[in-house]
Amino acid sequence: MKTYYQCKKLFKKISYDNVICTFEGFNFEKIVFEISKYYNKKVINIGYQHAPIFDTYYNIFQAPKNDFFPDKILTTGKYYSKLFKKKIKKKIKIYEF
């Protein structure tokens, strides 16, 4: 709850076009994406995945509604890029490093 209220307060005060946040399936990341969209419908949310994700790990691939997902995902290689494309049903641009 603290993360929710702090993000709400922050996004009310600042002007932004893009938001970059880690994207590993934690709830606080989904809160950041959702609140940034609430205050700026045109924002581009970018999720950066850099920790290992296994094929059976499902929390990162599920969200109750679309605003909890980033618009773009940056991955750390071809394996993760293919995994995201396979598991995420929403059309999201995926970039690999």
Residue, then its C-alpha position, 0 to 999 in steps of 0.5 A: m500500500k505504501t508503494y501505491y500511495q507514494c507512486k500516486k503522489l509522485f505521478k501527480k506532481i511530475s511531468y513525464d512521457n516515459v516510465i522505466c521500471t524493472f519487470e520481473g513479476f513483482n506487484f510493485e512494478k505492476i502498480v507503477f505501470e498502472i498508476s503512471k497510466y492513470y495520470n498520463k494516458k499517453v505515457i509509454n511504460i517500459g519494463y526491463q527484465h534482467a533476472p532469470i525467469f523460468d518457463t513455469y514462472y507465471n506471475i510475470f505473464q499475468a495481470p488482471k488488466n492491461d494497464f498493469f503491463p508495460d507497453k514495451i519490454l527490454t529483455t536480456g537475450k533471445y531466450y527471454s524474448k521468445l519466452f515473453k512472445k510465447k507467454i504474453k497474449k497482449k501485443i507488446k513490443i519486445y526488444e532484446f539486448 
